[in-house]
Amino acid sequence: MNVKDEIKTNYLSFLSEIQDDFDQTIKLMREQHNEKWFWGKAVLGPLVLLGKQSKYFKTLTAVKWGSIVAAIGGIVPGSLTLANLTPDIPAWGWILAFSGSLVVGYTVVVNWYIGKMATIGTPYFHVGAFKLKRAAEYQIWHKFISKTDFNFKSLYDFVNLVFNHSSDDSILLSLTEGRITEKQAEIIKLEETIIGYEAVIASLQEEMRELENSIAHLVGMLKKVNENLYRLNNGRLSLTDLDFVPGYSIYRIQGDQLQFIQDKGTSGNSPEIIDMKDPKNSELAVVLAAQSTKQAVYEDEPYPGRILIAFRMNMLEDEKWVWCFHLDSDDERSLSLVQRNDIISATVTYRMIHAFCLLLHAIMLSDKEEHQHDSI
């Protein structure tokens, strides 16, 4: 086989094999390029998919979704029973606790679904999600998307014409040599990119392992929510049960002082009183959170390897508390839920804790009022 026939066989057959797959993907990306996708497709997409494909649930078991559904499903009927059995708990308190749990669960579903949308070849694919989740890969495809007059079929037709032209092939090949060389270089780059995807795949596999760990952490937290709702119904819930993320302390703001309320999972070294006017306390996260007018989240490092995250909570009867997480810097579970926004926004965790604190504060105030009434 001479050089021309070898090039024709290898180059032309390769273009023939890839042209349909590449052109279909490029065409779809161009059509979706300026399309709004997040709310209509990503957020509502799981609901549409749920209604159309019952077999879809089999896929979810690969990332332990059955545990999540079971955890969330157990909360709803249990919560309805608790609401009937505990009429003293304010309705808005239940709404905060239950809606927070539902938001957490559905956020997981949406995050998973966006991952499916970012995968080329799936029926859920959308270039917006692909750009968001696979930015480096998107930059490669963007070169094809931006060249609106380019497609692999035209390239194939052109090359086919070159190799099958009936006139002097040597002249035609000479005229088109530069173009062919350019396209060959592009294909070589694509081949190199495909080889480079091995590293990307390895990275994605590691990301999947981290995601599975985060989901396991979330399932554990949802189970803890369910447990605490039953403890609330049985009159056994207390501030020591709020260890969704182990290691915390709680303070009440009283003028220029912070008064210790409760702690769990700490060294027990939390001071009973913190003077916020004392200059040596001015940079403490708990003091900054108490003094903040925006209810922001603050962090400090009491000593190497230990992280303290504090945020303020508006409580009943104009009281204000400050919640402090006490975390080890290698505590992946806790950090994924309250700092890194790995699978859910840390704000969801803060709101869930705030909701339970409000429920307990309501009970504390009610018990105090009954005690005062009995003492009269």
Disulfide bonds with the S-S distance in Angstrom:
none
